[in-house]
């Protein structure tokens, strides 16, 4: 399965609680933090939910 690299580029401060929890669930802790995940439908849905806070790169 393909992998994606997710980087947080905007802060989670002053965002709804579900978006904050999605950041934490993806493993993003602070600005400019990058994590890699398998491109499963669940992960892609989480990324879509917070797409305005992150950048995504296919590996």
C-alpha positions, -999 to +999 in steps of 0.1 A: +000+000+000+011+036-007+025+058+021+018+095+027+039+121+045+017+145+065+031+178+078+013+202+101+015+237+087-011+256+107-019+256+144-047+236+161-053+265+185-089+279+182-101+249+162-130+226+170-123+198+194-128+171+167-101+187+145-077+189+175-083+152+183-077+143+146-043+160+147-034+140+178-047+108+163-024+113+133+005+118+156+010+155+149+022+173+180+033+208+169+039+230+139+062+216+112+060+181+127+060+154+100+047+119+102+043+090+077+013+067+075-001+041+052-026+055+028-056+036+041-092+050+037-093+058+074-061+078+073-071+096+041-105+105+057-087+120+087-064+140+064-093+153+044-110+164+076-080+187+085-067+194+050-066+231+058-041+225+086-017+201+069+002+194+037+004+159+022+031+143+001+029+109-015+060+087-010 
